[in-house]
Amino acid sequence: MNKDFVERVFKRIVAINCFHNLEAIPHSDVFFKETEALLGLSVPELELIISILKESHKIFVMEISREDSNNKIEKIFGYVDADLLTIQKLRDVFHKALMDDYEKDTGRRKTSGQIIKELIPQLHYINHTPRGKLLNKTIMLDEYSRLLERDYKEYTEEWKEENLQLQLSVNEDLMNTYTNDKKKTVETDSPSEKKGKPERAVDSPLLDDFSKQVSAGSISRVLHIYGVDFFYRVNLRQYKFDYLSQVLDTGVIDRKNDLVILKEMIKKIKENMDLDKELDKYYDEIMSLDRKVSRNISFSKK
């Protein structure tokens, strides 16, 4: 693991923040899962990268909902670019959303400040509800805005870059440990073990090369080498619906014709769900991907 991965994780957070809607703050549970698939990083590696970005003041890490062991609910964090303009735009989005949500529920229109004052005493009880998460985000964005204005010297690009280099240096040994562990894992996978593994329809020398390209390089390069059709087929056969959804979020696939191809493939998968029981586990992911493809097609101008 190197600085390149740290930068790529940071850019993913910034890209999601730029949606400027209620999905613009990535949640740790979903973000980790998608980034693992997209960049080939492990959970410990991602946790280290998030820590490096936080300590170097590149991002803010907010607690969206706290852990509830009794109900088997894990703590969820949110990630936001530590940039004043980004914070201000997100504040506008979430303050309006809080007012709209309150008005829809009560029939009364109040300012976000009045709503926050009214709901804060209830926060412990509504923490895991959609309104509780919305309230948490709104409150924390206000805090970050004040922090950036008060301690602005610690959030200049120069300060961030200097401290990023410091964090990379401090954590260099740990980062190298993760890299070496991966190499050892690959080396211990002997040919005899591989021979005992059943071969699937998607297993082939071409797929092996394809997988290396996905984990090591950019999606754009992979698409250029193999084409969108092969890219879709490999990932769909491996049930990587969430991964394809994340790839669409990056905007690297935006041509209408390419999106239509994926739409047709998903249609066939939906038609054959009775024949492949494994697909039942991925029903929600398939439907979510299908909706996203349709939405992207409608907005595509190419």
Sequence and secondary structure as in RCSB ss.txt:
>XXXX:A:sequence
MNKDFVERVFKRIVAINCFHNLEAIPHSDVFFKETEALLGLSVPELELIISILKESHKIFVMEISREDSNNKIEK
IFGYVDADLLTIQKLRDVFHKALMDDYEKDTGRRKTSGQIIKELIPQLHYINHTPRGKLLNKTIMLDEYSRLLER
DYKEYTEEWKEENLQLQLSVNEDLMNTYTNDKKKTVETDSPSEKKGKPERAVDSPLLDDFSKQVSAGSISRVLHI
YGVDFFYRVNLRQYKFDYLSQVLDTGVIDRKNDLVILKEMIKKIKENMDLDKELDKYYDEIMSLDRKVSRNISFS
KK
>XXXX:A:secstr
  HHHHHHHHHHHHHHHTT STT S BHHHHHHHHHHHH   HHHHHHHHHHHHHTTSEEEEEEE  BGGGTB  
EEEEEE  HHHHHHHHHHHHHHHHHHHHHHHS    HHHHHHHHGGGHHHHTTSHHHHHHHHHHHHHHHHHHHHH
SGGGGSHHHHHHHHHHHHHHTHHHHHHHHHHHHHHHHTS HHHHHTS   TT SHHHHHHHHHHHHS HHHHHHH
HHHHHHHHHHHHTT HHHHHHHHHHTS   HHHHHHHHHHHHHHHHTTTT GGGGGGHHHHHHHHHHHHHHHHH 
  
